[in-house]
């Protein structure tokens, strides 16, 4: 199993930036996709960004141009650079490891709080 631990959350003003980090206990080289999800109070969990084992990235429309997902296979870490933050970005952000359609496992981190407020 892959154990995931998020860090880097906090309080930031609108227009500011944060960089979230996800540290994996094992190798993420062969994981089908590493993802960042978020869940705001009263809302469903949504997929924010993903990066596949071949480096393809994708983002939900609301964060395109502002967020960047990346991973370092040698350090077994996944990052989410968040720029031009908005109050509606406020949520608990979760790191996720997805095994793919043939091995549909999901591993989750504990979450890290991001609050965007004046």
Secondary structure as UniProt FT lines:
FT   STRAND          4..7
FT   STRAND          10..12
FT   TURN            14..15
FT   STRAND          18..24
FT   TURN            29..30
FT   STRAND          33..39
FT   TURN            41..42
FT   STRAND          46..52
FT   TURN            53..54
FT   STRAND          57..59
FT   HELIX           61..63
FT   TURN            64..66
FT   STRAND          67..72
FT   TURN            73..76
FT   STRAND          77..82
FT   HELIX           87..89
FT   STRAND          91..98
FT   STRAND          106..108
FT   STRAND          112..116
//
